Amino acid sequence: MRSIALLISTFCVLPGLAAAADADTAKQGELHCESPSTPGDYRNIECPLNASGTPQRFRFKANFSGGHDDTMASMEATLDGSPLACEKGSKTSLQGEDGDVSLECRFSLKEKAGTKHVFAAALTWRHAQYTDFELHPE
């Protein structure tokens, strides 16, 4: 009977662990982003945000390794489903960079407290290895 219970718990728990391992999640303070693993060289990341009533600045960064002369990567950022123009100092595309490389989007929110938003980044790359992402308040 114990072996049946062990077998059942193994089949019920392992798929949940596998799903958790396939999802890339970043949590920083109250920031929580999710990005399910996808086949191929693209990834969609969504981050719910709450406005504080005072101007807020954020920095989103997507990291890659193994860059070389034919590496390409790009990011399309949106806020609430509309295109987001990343601020000065951002880097939303790269080409032919060596080693560990990254894309970055800096943006601001200036809404009344409690206003809910969703920041999203659609990443595509070629000839590099996606490693992770970060979202930090500045």
C-alpha positions as CSV (number, residue, x, y, z in Angstrom):
1,M,0.0,0.0,0.0
2,R,2.9,2.4,0.8
3,S,4.4,1.8,-2.6
4,I,1.1,2.7,-4.3
5,A,0.9,5.9,-2.3
6,L,4.5,6.7,-3.2
7,L,3.9,6.0,-6.9
8,I,0.8,8.2,-6.9
9,S,2.5,11.1,-5.1
10,T,5.5,10.8,-7.5
11,F,3.2,11.2,-10.6
12,C,1.2,14.0,-9.0
13,V,4.2,16.0,-7.7
14,L,6.8,15.6,-10.5
15,P,4.7,17.3,-13.3
16,G,4.2,20.3,-11.0
17,L,8.0,20.5,-10.3
18,A,8.7,20.2,-14.0
19,A,6.3,23.0,-14.9
20,A,7.9,25.2,-12.2
21,A,11.4,24.4,-13.6
22,D,10.3,25.4,-17.1
23,A,9.0,28.8,-16.1
24,D,11.4,31.6,-15.6
25,T,10.3,33.7,-12.7
26,A,11.8,36.8,-11.2
27,K,10.7,38.3,-7.9
28,Q,12.2,41.5,-6.6
29,G,10.4,43.0,-3.6
30,E,6.8,43.3,-4.7
31,L,7.7,42.8,-8.4
32,H,6.8,39.4,-9.8
33,C,7.2,38.5,-13.4
34,E,6.4,35.3,-15.2
35,S,7.7,33.8,-18.4
36,P,6.8,30.2,-19.4
37,S,9.5,28.3,-21.2
38,T,9.1,28.3,-24.9
39,P,10.7,26.2,-27.6
40,G,12.9,28.1,-30.0
41,D,14.6,31.5,-29.7
42,Y,11.9,33.7,-28.3
43,R,10.3,34.3,-24.9
44,N,7.4,36.4,-23.6
45,I,7.7,37.9,-20.2
46,E,4.9,39.7,-18.3
47,C,5.2,41.7,-15.1
48,P,2.2,43.1,-13.3
49,L,3.0,46.5,-11.7
50,N,1.1,48.8,-9.3
51,A,1.5,52.5,-9.5
52,S,2.4,54.2,-6.2
53,G,1.1,57.7,-6.9
54,T,4.7,59.1,-7.2
55,P,6.9,58.8,-10.2
56,Q,8.5,55.3,-10.4
57,R,11.4,54.3,-12.6
58,F,12.1,50.7,-13.6
59,R,14.8,48.8,-15.4
60,F,14.1,45.5,-17.2
61,K,17.1,43.5,-18.4
62,A,17.3,40.3,-20.5
63,N,20.6,38.4,-20.3
64,F,22.2,36.1,-22.9
65,S,25.5,34.2,-23.1
66,G,27.6,32.9,-25.9
67,G,27.3,36.0,-28.1
68,H,29.6,36.1,-31.2
69,D,29.9,37.8,-34.6
70,D,26.5,36.6,-35.9
71,T,24.5,36.9,-32.7
72,M,21.3,39.0,-32.9
73,A,18.7,39.8,-30.2
74,S,15.8,42.2,-29.9
75,M,13.1,43.2,-27.5
76,E,9.6,44.7,-28.1
77,A,8.3,46.2,-24.9
78,T,4.6,47.0,-24.1
79,L,2.7,48.6,-21.3
80,D,-0.9,47.5,-20.9
81,G,-0.7,46.0,-24.5
82,S,0.5,49.3,-26.1
83,P,4.0,49.8,-27.5
84,L,6.3,51.2,-24.9
85,A,9.1,53.6,-25.9
86,C,12.0,52.7,-23.7
87,E,13.8,55.7,-22.2
88,K,17.3,57.0,-22.9
89,G,20.0,54.5,-21.9
90,S,18.0,51.5,-23.0
91,K,19.2,48.9,-25.5
92,T,16.4,47.0,-27.3
93,S,18.5,45.3,-29.9
94,L,22.0,44.0,-30.5
95,Q,24.1,42.5,-33.3
96,G,27.5,40.8,-33.4
97,E,28.4,41.3,-29.8
98,D,30.7,38.7,-28.1
99,G,30.3,36.9,-24.7
100,D,27.7,37.7,-22.1
101,V,25.3,40.3,-23.6
102,S,22.0,41.9,-22.6
103,L,19.0,43.9,-23.7
104,E,17.6,46.6,-21.4
105,C,14.5,48.8,-21.2
106,R,14.2,51.7,-18.8
107,F,10.7,53.1,-18.3
108,S,8.7,55.2,-15.8
109,L,5.2,55.1,-14.4
110,K,3.4,58.3,-13.2
111,E,-0.1,57.2,-12.3
112,K,-2.3,57.6,-9.2
113,A,-1.7,55.1,-6.4
114,G,-3.3,51.6,-7.0
115,T,-3.4,51.9,-10.8
116,K,-2.6,48.4,-12.2
117,H,-0.3,47.9,-15.2
118,V,1.3,45.1,-17.1
119,F,4.8,45.5,-18.5
120,A,5.6,42.9,-21.2
121,A,8.7,42.1,-23.1
122,A,8.8,39.9,-26.2
123,L,12.4,38.7,-26.8
124,T,13.8,37.1,-29.9
125,W,17.4,36.1,-30.4
126,R,19.7,34.1,-32.7
127,H,23.1,32.5,-32.1
128,A,23.1,33.1,-28.3
129,Q,21.7,31.4,-25.2
130,Y,19.0,33.1,-23.2
131,T,19.9,32.9,-19.5
132,D,17.5,35.0,-17.5
133,F,15.8,38.4,-16.9
134,E,15.6,41.0,-14.2
135,L,13.1,43.8,-13.3
136,H,14.2,46.3,-10.7
137,P,12.9,49.6,-9.5
138,E,15.4,52.4,-9.8
